[in-house]
């Protein structure tokens, strides 16, 4: 278990401010945030690579705030993997054991164990420069975990990989976490990584925590306009609650009245994720939140198609390619957009 109590860290002109967090033993937490938010500083402060100016860092209940990094039982893997180029893969992997003066017999035993987890045995005699990105990542993870640390810290571990290798590493990280049950903190800016891997997400901005929660909470129930925009909730409308119909609040914005399931009595923004907006050629019957709009633009996103509509507010809708091709949409076309009141989040 990791606990940070009122932690403040100053690195040059940057301040990590009043961080209070708790990471349960065996959990997988993803730390999200824009560039310069303090994600790596947070990771390195837990590892002991930055001095904590205020507060405490506790690992399994032990105050390690002033303990050197090598005595914390923490391993960290960076996005560039930092394999020693002059050593073979085998020498890289067992480096930490050699530093600890582990016996040759024990090293052989641990090497066999870690090879079974990461399938790196065919790579042992190769040099890092000859490895693919995915192979380097597996070697770096094997090196980090062969010493059996209590905590694994991952700083943008998949950012240098192509899409196919990244998909393979999702599965590898999930499998490794399940087998070893190691407390893991993973820094990324990639939402798909976060949704695929995280038990919990910590969202940082300018050295401060802005929201902590399950992936679904962060993405579908953002705590602020900043969180909504950062997680690419494209439909963010400013307005106010103007009334109530049965159990649904009526949010007035730009001449439209949007029904929302909410326990709030006041709100400044209504947020509807683009994937929650439906498009139809015919008007849906007996359904709230139905508006007629005109297709303004169409953007190909690969597996999905982003459709922008004037309604008269500008809405964005994310369609599966199959659905888009079935509708034969084109700019200037009149359509109906709709979404459930439960898909509207008020803040």
MIPA-307158 format. One record per atom (N, C-alpha, C): residue in one letter; y, x, z. Coordinates in steps of 0.2 Angstrom, whole numbers, padded with zeros to 4 digits, always signed. Atoms other than C-alpha are relative to their C-alpha. Layout:
! MIPA-307158
AYXZ/...
! end
This chain:
! MIPA-307158
X-0006+0004+0000/X+0000+0000+0000/X+0006+0004+0000/X-0007-0004+0000/X+0018+0006-0004/X+0005-0005+0003/X-0006+0004-0002/X+0033+0000+0005/X+0006+0005+0000/X-0006-0003+0000/X+0051+0005+0002/X+0005-0004+0004/X-0004+0004-0005/X+0063+0000+0016/X+0007+0003-0001/X-0007-0001+0000/X+0082+0000+0012/X+0001+0007-0003/X+0000-0006+0003/X+0079+0015+0000/X+0007+0001-0004/X-0006-0001+0005/X+0095+0023-0008/X-0001+0008-0002/X+0001-0007+0003/X+0093+0038-0020/X+0006+0002-0004/X-0005-0002+0004/X+0107+0047-0028/X-0002+0006-0004/X+0001-0006+0005/X+0104+0058-0044/X+0006+0000-0004/X-0006-0001+0004/X+0119+0065-0052/X+0005-0006+0002/X-0005+0006+0000/X+0131+0050-0055/X-0004-0007+0001/X+0004+0007+0000/X+0117+0037-0053/X-0002-0001+0007/X+0002+0002-0007/X+0113+0027-0037/X-0006-0005-0001/X+0005+0005-0001/X+0097+0018-0034/X+0001-0003+0007/X-0003+0003-0006/X+0103+0005-0021/X-0004-0005+0004/X+0003+0004-0005/X+0095-0003-0006/X-0006-0003-0003/X+0006+0003+0003/X+0078-0005-0013/X-0005-0002+0006/X+0005+0002-0004/X+0066-0015-0003/X-0006-0003-0004/X+0006+0002+0004/X+0049-0017-0011/X-0006+0001+0004/X+0007-0001-0003/X+0031-0019-0005/X-0005-0001-0006/X+0005+0000+0005/X+0016-0015-0017/X-0007+0000+0003/X+0007+0000-0003/X-0001-0021-0011/X-0005+0004-0002/X+0006-0005+0002/X-0016-0010-0011/X-0004-0003-0006/X+0004+0002+0006/X-0025-0011-0028/X+0004-0004-0005/X-0004+0004+0005/X-0011-0020-0037/X+0002+0004-0006/X-0003-0003+0006/X-0004-0017-0054/X+0007-0003-0001/X-0007+0002+0000/X+0015-0018-0054/X+0003+0004-0006/X-0004-0002+0006/X+0026-0016-0070/X+0007+0000+0002/X-0008+0000-0001/X+0044-0010-0068/X+0003+0000-0006/X-0004+0002+0006/X+0055-0017-0081/X+0007+0002+0001/X-0007+0000+0000/X+0073-0014-0085/X+0003+0004-0006/X-0003-0003+0006/X+0085-0008-0098/X+0001+0008+0001/X-0002-0007-0001/X+0089+0011-0101/X+0005+0001+0005/X-0005-0002-0005/X+0097+0019-0087/X+0000-0005+0007/X+0000+0005-0006/X+0092+0005-0074/X-0003+0003+0006/X+0003-0004-0006/X+0083+0018-0063/X-0007-0001+0001/X+0007+0001+0000/X+0065+0014-0067/X-0004+0007+0002/X+0003-0007-0001/X+0060+0033-0068/X+0002+0003+0007/X-0002-0002-0006/X+0070+0037-0053/X-0004-0003+0006/X+0004+0004-0005/X+0061+0024-0043/X-0007+0003+0001/X+0007-0003+0000/X+0044+0031-0048/X+0000+0007+0003/X+0000-0007-0002/X+0049+0049-0045/X+0002+0000+0008/X-0001+0000-0007/X+0056+0044-0028/X-0006-0001+0004/X+0007+0001-0003/X+0039+0037-0023/X-0004+0006+0000/X+0004-0006+0001/X+0031+0053-0029/X+0003+0006+0004/X-0003-0005-0004/X+0043+0063-0019/X+0004+0005-0004/X-0004-0005+0004/X+0052+0072-0033/X+0008-0001+0000/X-0007+0001-0001/X+0069+0065-0028/X+0001-0001+0008/X-0001+0001-0007/X+0076+0066-0010/X+0003-0007+0001/X-0003+0007-0002/X+0079+0049-0002/X+0006+0001+0005/X-0006-0001-0004/X+0096+0048+0005/X+0001-0004+0006/X+0000+0005-0005/X+0094+0033+0015/X-0007-0004+0000/X+0006+0004+0000/X+0079+0022+0020/X-0007+0004+0001/X+0007-0003-0001/X+0060+0026+0021/X-0005-0002-0006/X+0006+0001+0005/X+0045+0027+0009/X-0006+0001+0004/X+0006+0000-0004/X+0029+0022+0017/X-0006-0001-0005/X+0006+0000+0004/X+0012+0025+0009/X-0006-0002+0005/X+0005+0002-0005/X-0002+0015+0018/X+0002+0000+0007/X-0003+0001-0006/X+0009+0013+0033/X+0003+0007+0003/X-0002-0007-0002/X+0013+0032+0034/X+0007+0002-0003/X-0007-0001+0002/X+0031+0037+0033/X+0000+0007-0004/X+0000-0006+0004/X+0031+0050+0019/X+0007+0002-0003/X-0007-0002+0002/X+0050+0051+0016/X+0001+0007-0001/X-0002-0007+0000/X+0051+0069+0020/X-0006+0005-0002/X+0006-0003+0002/X+0033+0074+0014/X+0000+0003-0007/X+0000-0003+0007/X+0031+0086-0001/X-0004-0004-0004/X+0004+0004+0005/X+0024+0078-0017/X-0007+0001+0000/X+0008-0001+0001/X+0007+0086-0017/X-0004-0002+0006/X+0004+0003-0006/X+0003+0079+0001/X+0001-0007+0000/X-0001+0007+0000/X+0007+0061-0004/X-0006-0004-0003/X+0005+0004+0003/X-0009+0057-0013/X+0002-0004-0006/X-0003+0003+0006/X+0001+0052-0029/X-0001+0004-0006/X+0000-0003+0006/X-0002+0056-0047/X+0004-0004-0005/X-0005+0003+0005/X+0011+0053-0061/X-0002+0002-0007/X+0001-0001+0007/X+0008+0052-0080/X+0007-0002-0003/X-0006+0002+0004/X+0024+0053-0091/X-0002-0001-0007/X+0001+0002+0006/X+0026+0047-0108/X-0002+0005-0005/X+0002-0005+0004/X+0024+0064-0116/X-0006+0004+0002/X+0007-0002-0003/X+0008+0067-0106/X+0000+0007+0004/X-0001-0007-0003/X+0014+0085-0101/X-0007+0004+0001/X+0006-0005+0000/X-0003+0093-0105/X+0002+0007-0001/X-0002-0008+0001/X-0003+0112-0104/X-0003+0002-0007/X+0002-0001+0007/X-0003+0117-0122/X-0005+0006-0001/X+0004-0006+0000/X-0012+0134-0118/X-0007-0001+0003/X+0007+0001-0003/X-0027+0126-0109/X-0004-0005-0004/X+0004+0005+0003/X-0041+0116-0116/X+0000-0006+0003/X+0000+0007-0004/X-0044+0098-0112/X-0003+0000+0006/X+0004-0001-0007/X-0057+0103-0099/X+0005+0003+0005/X-0004-0004-0005/X-0045+0115-0091/X+0006-0004+0002/X-0006+0005-0002/X-0031+0102-0091/X-0003-0005+0005/X+0003+0005-0004/X-0042+0089-0083/X-0002+0003+0007/X+0002-0003-0007/X-0049+0100-0069/X+0005+0004+0003/X-0006-0004-0003/X-0032+0109-0066/X+0001-0002+0007/X-0001+0002-0007/X-0029+0099-0050/X-0005+0002+0005/X+0006-0002-0004/X-0046+0102-0043/X+0000+0008+0001/X+0000-0007-0001/X-0044+0121-0046/X+0006+0002+0005/X-0006-0001-0005/X-0027+0121-0037/X-0002-0001+0007/X+0002+0002-0007/X-0036+0113-0022/X-0006+0004+0002/X+0005-0004-0001/X-0049+0126-0023/X-0007-0003+0001/X+0006+0003-0001/X-0063+0114-0025/X-0006+0004-0003/X+0006-0004+0002/X-0081+0121-0028/X-0001-0001-0007/X+0002+0001+0007/X-0088+0123-0045/X-0004-0005-0001/X+0005+0005+0000/X-0102+0112-0041/X+0004-0007+0000/X-0004+0006-0001/X-0090+0098-0035/X+0004-0002-0007/X-0004+0001+0007/X-0079+0101-0051/X-0004-0003-0005/X+0005+0003+0005/X-0094+0098-0062/X-0001-0007+0001/X+0002+0007-0002/X-0098+0082-0053/X+0006-0005-0001/X-0006+0004+0002/X-0080+0075-0054/X+0001+0000-0007/X-0001+0000+0007/X-0079+0080-0072/X-0004-0005-0003/X+0005+0004+0003/X-0094+0071-0076/X+0002-0008+0001/X-0002+0006-0002/X-0088+0056-0067/X+0006-0003-0004/X-0006+0002+0003/X-0071+0055-0075/X-0001+0000-0008/X+0002+0001+0008/X-0078+0058-0093/X-0004-0006-0001/X+0004+0006+0001/X-0089+0043-0090/X+0005-0006+0000/X-0005+0005+0000/X-0073+0033-0087/X+0004+0000-0006/X-0005+0000+0006/X-0062+0039-0101/X-0003+0003-0006/X+0004-0002+0007/X-0075+0045-0114/X+0004+0006-0003/X-0003-0006+0002/X-0067+0062-0115/X-0004+0006-0001/X+0004-0006+0000/X-0082+0073-0115/X+0000+0003-0007/X-0001-0003+0006/X-0081+0075-0134/X+0006+0005-0001/X-0007-0003+0001/X-0063+0082-0132/X+0000+0006+0004/X+0000-0005-0005/X-0067+0095-0118/X+0002+0007-0002/X-0001-0007+0003/X-0067+0110-0129/X+0006+0001-0005/X-0005+0000+0004/X-0052+0105-0139/X+0007+0002+0003/X-0006-0001-0003/X-0034+0110-0137/X+0005-0006-0001/X-0004+0006+0000/X-0020+0097-0134/X+0003-0001-0007/X-0003+0001+0006/X-0012+0100-0150/X-0004-0003-0006/X+0005+0003+0005/X-0027+0094-0160/X-0002-0007+0001/X+0002+0007-0002/X-0028+0077-0151/X+0005-0005-0003/X-0004+0005+0002/X-0022+0061-0157/X+0004-0003+0006/X-0004+0003-0006/X-0009+0051-0146/X-0005-0003+0005/X+0005+0004-0004/X-0023+0040-0139/X-0004+0005+0004/X+0004-0005-0004/X-0034+0055-0135/X+0004+0004+0005/X-0005-0003-0005/X-0019+0064-0127/X+0001-0004+0007/X-0001+0004-0006/X-0016+0049-0116/X-0006-0001+0004/X+0007+0000-0004/X-0035+0048-0111/X+0000+0006+0004/X+0000-0006-0004/X-0034+0066-0106/X+0004+0001+0006/X-0005+0000-0005/X-0018+0064-0096/X-0002-0004+0006/X+0002+0005-0005/X-0025+0049-0087/X-0006+0003+0004/X+0006-0003-0004/X-0042+0059-0083/X+0003+0005+0004/X-0002-0005-0005/X-0032+0073-0076/X+0004-0003+0006/X-0004+0003-0006/X-0021+0062-0065/X-0005-0003+0005/X+0004+0004-0005/X-0036+0052-0058/X-0006+0004+0002/X+0005-0004-0002/X-0049+0066-0056/X+0000+0002+0007/X-0002-0002-0007/X-0041+0071-0040/X-0001-0007+0005/X+0001+0007-0004/X-0044+0052-0034/X+0006-0001+0005/X-0006+0001-0004/X-0026+0049-0029/X+0000-0007+0003/X-0001+0007-0003/X-0021+0033-0018/X+0004-0004-0005/X-0005+0003+0004/X-0007+0029-0031/X+0000+0003-0006/X-0001-0003+0007/X-0005+0031-0050/X+0006-0003-0002/X-0006+0002+0003/X+0012+0031-0057/X+0000+0002-0007/X+0000+0000+0008/X+0014+0028-0076/X+0007-0001-0002/X-0007+0000+0002/X+0031+0032-0084/X+0000-0001-0008/X+0000+0001+0008/X+0031+0024-0102/X-0006+0003-0003/X+0006-0004+0002/X+0013+0029-0104/X-0002-0002-0007/X+0002+0003+0007/X+0011+0019-0121/X+0005+0001-0005/X-0006+0000+0004/X+0028+0022-0129/X-0001+0004-0006/X+0001-0005+0006/X+0022+0036-0141/X-0006-0002-0004/X+0006+0002+0004/X+0006+0026-0147/X+0002-0005-0006/X+0000+0006+0005/X+0004+0016-0163/X-0003-0006+0003/X+0002+0007-0003/X+0000-0002-0161/X-0007+0000+0001/X+0008+0000-0001/X-0019+0000-0163/X-0002+0004+0006/X+0001-0004-0005/X-0019+0014-0151/X+0002-0003+0007/X-0003+0003-0006/X-0008+0004-0139/X-0005-0006+0002/X+0004+0006-0001/X-0020-0011-0140/X-0006+0003+0004/X+0006-0003-0004/X-0035+0001-0135/X+0002+0002+0007/X-0002-0002-0006/X-0025+0008-0121/X+0001-0006+0005/X-0001+0005-0004/X-0021-0009-0114/X-0007-0002+0003/X+0007+0001-0003/X-0040-0012-0112/X-0002+0006+0004/X+0002-0006-0004/X-0043+0006-0106/X+0004-0001+0007/X-0003+0001-0006/X-0030+0003-0092/X-0002-0005+0004/X+0003+0006-0004/X-0036-0014-0087/X-0007+0002+0003/X+0007-0002-0002/X-0054-0007-0086/X+0000+0005+0005/X+0000-0005-0005/X-0049+0008-0076/X+0003-0003+0006/X-0003+0003-0006/X-0039-0002-0064/X-0005-0004+0003/X+0005+0004-0002/X-0053-0014-0062/X-0006+0004+0004/X+0005-0004-0002/X-0066+0000-0059/X+0002+0004+0007/X-0002-0004-0006/X-0055+0011-0047/X+0004-0004+0005/X-0004+0004-0005/X-0044-0003-0039/X+0005+0005+0003/X-0006-0004-0002/X-0030+0010-0038/X+0006-0003+0000/X-0006+0002+0001/X-0013+0005-0034/X+0004+0003-0005/X-0003-0003+0006/X-0003+0007-0050/X+0007-0003-0001/X-0006+0002+0002/X+0015+0007-0054/X+0002+0002-0007/X+0000-0001+0007/X+0019+0006-0073/X+0007-0001-0002/X-0006+0001+0003/X+0036+0009-0081/X+0000-0002-0007/X+0000+0001+0008/X+0039+0001-0098/X+0006-0005-0001/X-0005+0005+0003/X+0052-0009-0108/X-0003-0005-0004/X+0003+0005+0005/X+0039-0018-0118/X-0003-0006+0004/X+0002+0006-0003/X+0036-0036-0113/X-0007-0001-0001/X+0007+0001+0002/X+0019-0037-0121/X-0004+0004+0005/X+0004-0004-0005/X+0013-0023-0110/X+0000-0003+0007/X-0001+0003-0007/X+0020-0031-0094/X-0004-0006+0000/X+0004+0006-0001/X+0012-0048-0098/X-0007+0002+0000/X+0008-0001+0001/X-0005-0040-0103/X-0002+0004+0007/X+0003-0004-0005/X-0006-0028-0088/X+0002-0002+0008/X-0003+0000-0007/X+0005-0033-0073/X-0003-0006+0004/X+0001+0006-0005/X+0000-0043-0057/X+0007-0002+0002/X-0007+0002-0002/X+0018-0042-0053/X+0005+0004-0004/X-0005-0003+0003/X+0034-0037-0061/X+0007+0001+0004/X-0007-0002-0003/X+0050-0028-0054/X+0005+0001-0005/X-0005-0001+0005/X+0065-0030-0064/X+0006+0003+0003/X-0006-0004-0002/X+0079-0017-0062/X+0006+0000-0004/X-0006-0001+0004/X+0097-0016-0068/X+0005+0004+0004/X-0005-0004-0003/X+0110-0003-0064/X-0002+0002+0008/X+0002-0003-0006/X+0100+0004-0049/X-0002-0006+0005/X+0001+0006-0005/X+0097-0014-0041/X-0006-0004-0002/X+0006+0005+0001/X+0082-0026-0040/X+0004-0006-0002/X-0003+0007+0002/X+0087-0042-0050/X-0005-0005+0001/X+0005+0005-0001/X+0070-0051-0049/X-0006+0004+0001/X+0006-0002-0001/X+0053-0048-0042/X-0005-0006-0001/X+0005+0006+0001/X+0038-0060-0047/X-0006+0001-0004/X+0005+0000+0005/X+0023-0064-0057/X+0003+0000-0007/X-0003+0000+0007/X+0025-0061-0076/X+0002-0007-0002/X-0002+0007+0003/X+0026-0080-0079/X+0007-0002+0004/X-0006+0001-0003/X+0040-0081-0066/X+0006+0003-0003/X-0005-0004+0003/X+0050-0067-0074/X+0002-0003-0007/X-0001+0002+0007/X+0048-0074-0092/X+0002-0007+0000/X-0002+0008+0001/X+0049-0093-0089/X+0004-0003+0005/X-0005+0002-0005/X+0059-0094-0073/X+0004+0005+0002/X-0005-0006-0002/X+0072-0080-0074/X+0005-0003+0005/X-0004+0001-0005/X+0083-0079-0059/X+0008+0000-0002/X-0007-0001+0002/X+0099-0075-0069/X+0001+0000-0007/X-0001-0001+0008/X+0107-0075-0086/X-0002+0007-0002/X+0002-0007+0002/X+0104-0056-0086/X-0008+0000-0001/X+0008-0001+0000/X+0085-0058-0083/X-0002-0004-0007/X+0002+0004+0005/X+0084-0072-0096/X+0002+0004-0007/X-0001-0003+0006/X+0093-0062-0110/X-0004+0007-0001/X+0004-0006+0000/X+0083-0046-0105/X-0007-0002-0003/X+0007+0002+0002/X+0067-0055-0108/X+0000-0004-0006/X-0001+0003+0006/X+0073-0062-0124/X-0001-0008+0000/X+0000+0007+0001/X+0075-0080-0120/X+0006-0002-0004/X-0005+0000+0005/X+0085-0084-0135/X+0004-0006+0000/X-0004+0006-0001/X+0091-0101-0131/X+0003-0001+0007/X-0003+0000-0006/X+0103-0099-0117/X+0007-0004-0001/X-0006+0004+0001/X+0117-0113-0116/X+0003-0001+0007/X-0004+0001-0006/X+0131-0114-0104/X+0003-0007+0001/X-0002+0007-0001/X+0136-0131-0096/X-0001-0002+0007/X+0000+0002-0007/X+0133-0141-0081/X-0005-0007+0000/X+0004+0006-0001/X+0122-0155-0074/X+0005-0006+0001/X-0005+0006+0001/X+0130-0172-0078/X-0003-0006+0003/X+0003+0006-0002/X+0117-0184-0071/X-0007+0001+0001/X+0007+0000-0001/X+0099-0189-0068/X-0003-0006-0003/X+0003+0006+0003/X+0087-0200-0077/X-0007+0001+0003/X+0006+0000-0004/X+0072-0204-0065/X-0001+0007+0003/X+0001-0006-0003/X+0065-0187-0060/X+0003+0006-0004/X-0002-0005+0004/X+0074-0177-0073/X+0008+0001+0000/X-0007-0001+0000/X+0091-0169-0073/X+0003+0000-0007/X-0003+0000+0006/X+0103-0171-0087/X+0005+0006+0000/X-0005-0005+0000/X+0112-0155-0092/X+0004+0000-0007/X-0005+0001+0006/X+0127-0157-0104/X+0002+0007-0002/X-0002-0007+0003/X+0131-0142-0116/X+0002-0001-0007/X-0001+0001+0007/X+0140-0142-0132/X+0000-0006-0003/X+0001+0006+0003/X+0140-0160-0135/X-0007-0003+0001/X+0007+0003-0001/X+0121-0162-0131/X-0001-0001+0007/X+0003+0001-0007/X+0112-0169-0116/X-0007+0002+0000/X+0007-0002+0000/X+0096-0160-0112/X-0003-0002+0007/X+0003+0002-0006/X+0084-0167-0100/X-0005+0006+0003/X+0003-0006-0003/X+0076-0154-0088/X-0004-0002+0007/X+0003+0001-0006/X+0063-0155-0074/X+0003+0006+0005/X-0003-0005-0004/X+0072-0146-0060/X+0002-0003+0007/X-0002+0003-0007/X+0076-0148-0041/X+0007+0002+0001/X-0007-0003-0001/X+0093-0140-0043/X+0005-0006-0001/X-0005+0005+0001/X+0109-0151-0041/X+0006+0003-0004/X-0006-0003+0004/X+0121-0138-0049/X-0004+0005-0004/X+0003-0005+0004/X+0117-0126-0063/X+0006+0002-0005/X-0004-0003+0005/X+0127-0115-0076/X-0003+0001-0006/X+0004-0001+0007/X+0114-0112-0089/X-0006-0004+0000/X+0006+0003+0001/X+0100-0121-0097/X-0004+0005-0005/X+0004-0005+0003/X+0086-0109-0104/X-0006-0003-0003/X+0006+0003+0003/X+0073-0114-0117/X-0003+0006-0004/X+0003-0006+0004/X+0062-0100-0124/X-0002-0003-0007/X+0001+0002+0007/X+0060-0100-0143/X-0007-0003-0001/X+0007+0002+0001/X+0041-0102-0142/X-0001-0007+0003/X+0001+0006-0003/X+0044-0118-0132/X+0003-0006-0005/X-0004+0005+0004/X+0054-0127-0146/X-0005-0002-0006/X+0004+0002+0006/X+0044-0137-0159/X+0004-0003-0005/X-0003+0002+0006/X+0049-0141-0176/X-0004-0005-0004/X+0004+0005+0004/X+0044-0157-0186/X+0004-0003-0006/X-0004+0003+0006/X+0049-0165-0203/X+0002-0007+0002/X-0001+0007-0002/X+0048-0182-0195/X+0002+0000+0007/X-0003+0001-0007/X+0057-0188-0179/X-0006-0002+0005/X+0005+0002-0005/X+0045-0188-0164/X+0002-0006+0004/X-0002+0007-0003/X+0044-0205-0156/X-0001+0001+0008/X+0001+0000-0007/X+0046-0208-0137/X+0000+0006+0003/X+0000-0006-0003/X+0050-0191-0132/X+0007+0003+0001/X-0007-0003-0002/X+0066-0183-0123/X+0001+0006-0004/X-0002-0007+0003/X+0075-0168-0130/X-0002+0000-0007/X+0001-0001+0008/X+0074-0172-0149/X+0007+0000-0003/X-0006-0001+0003/X+0088-0166-0159/X-0001+0001-0008/X+0000-0001+0007/X+0091-0166-0178/X+0004+0006-0002/X-0004-0006+0001/X+0096-0149-0185/X-0001+0002-0007/X+0001-0003+0007/X+0098-0139-0201/X-0002+0007+0001/X+0003-0007+0001/X+0088-0123-0205/X+0006+0004-0002/X-0005-0005+0002/X+0101-0109-0205/X-0003+0006-0003/X+0003-0006+0003/X+0090-0094-0207/X-0007+0001+0002/X+0007-0001-0001/X+0072-0088-0207/X-0001+0008+0000/X+0001-0007-0001/X+0067-0071-0200/X-0008+0001+0001/X+0007-0002-0001/X+0049-0064-0203/X-0001+0005+0005/X+0002-0004-0006/X+0042-0057-0187/X-0007+0003+0000/X+0007-0002+0001/X+0025-0053-0194/X-0005-0006+0002/X+0004+0006-0002/X+0013-0065-0185/X+0004-0006+0001/X-0004+0006-0002/X+0027-0076-0180/X+0006+0000-0005/X-0006+0001+0004/X+0042-0083-0189/X+0006-0003+0004/X-0005+0002-0004/X+0059-0085-0181/X+0005-0004-0004/X-0004+0005+0004/X+0069-0100-0187/X+0006-0002+0004/X-0006+0001-0003/X+0087-0102-0183/X+0003-0007-0002/X-0002+0007+0002/X+0094-0120-0183/X+0007-0001+0003/X-0007+0003-0003/X+0112-0128-0181/X-0002-0007+0002/X+0003+0006-0003/X+0110-0143-0170/X+0005-0005+0004/X-0005-0005+0003/X+0126-0142-0169/X-0001+0007+0004/X+0001-0006-0004/X+0122-0129-0155/X-0005+0004-0004/X+0005-0004+0003/X+0112-0114-0162/X-0006+0001+0004/X+0006-0001-0004/X+0094-0115-0157/X-0004+0005-0004/X+0005-0004+0003/X+0080-0103-0161/X-0007-0002+0002/X+0007+0002-0001/X+0062-0107-0163/X-0005+0005-0003/X+0005-0005+0002/X+0047-0096-0164/X-0006-0003-0002/X+0006+0004+0003/X+0033-0103-0176/X-0005+0005-0001/X+0006-0004+0003/X+0016-0096-0179/X+0000-0001-0008/X-0001+0000+0007/X+0015-0091-0197/X-0004-0006-0004/X+0004+0005+0003/X+0002-0104-0201/X+0004-0007+0000/X-0004+0006+0000/X+0013-0118-0195/X+0006+0000-0004/X-0006-0001+0004/X+0028-0111-0204/X-0002-0001-0007/X+0002+0001+0007/X+0019-0110-0221/X-0002-0008-0001/X+0002+0007+0001/X+0012-0128-0218/X+0007-0004-0001/X-0006+0004+0001/X+0030-0135-0216/X+0004+0002-0006/X-0004-0002+0006/X+0037-0125-0231/X+0008+0000+0001/X-0007+0001-0002/X+0054-0123-0222/X+0004+0005-0005/X-0005-0004+0003/X+0069-0116-0231/X+0007-0001+0002/X-0007+0001-0002/X+0088-0113-0227/X+0003-0007-0003/X-0004+0007+0002/X+0098-0130-0228/X-0005-0006+0001/X+0004+0006-0001/X+0083-0141-0224/X+0001-0003+0007/X-0001+0004-0006/X+0085-0155-0211/X-0007-0001+0003/X+0007+0001-0004/X+0071-0155-0197/X+0002-0003+0006/X-0001+0002-0007/X+0069-0161-0180/X-0003+0005+0005/X+0003-0004-0005/X+0067-0150-0165/X+0000-0003+0006/X+0001+0004-0007/X+0060-0155-0148/X-0003+0005+0005/X+0003-0004-0005/X+0055-0148-0132/X-0001-0004+0006/X+0001+0004-0006/X+0048-0154-0115/X+0005+0001+0005/X-0004-0002-0006/X+0059-0156-0100/X-0002+0005+0004/X+0003-0005-0004/X+0047-0145-0091/X+0001+0007-0003/X-0001-0007+0004/X+0051-0131-0104/X+0007+0002+0001/X-0007-0002-0002/X+0070-0131-0098/X+0000+0003+0007/X-0001-0003-0007/X+0074-0119-0084/X+0008+0000+0001/X-0007+0001-0001/X+0091-0122-0076/X+0001+0006+0005/X-0002-0005-0005/X+0100-0108-0067/X+0008+0000+0001/
! end
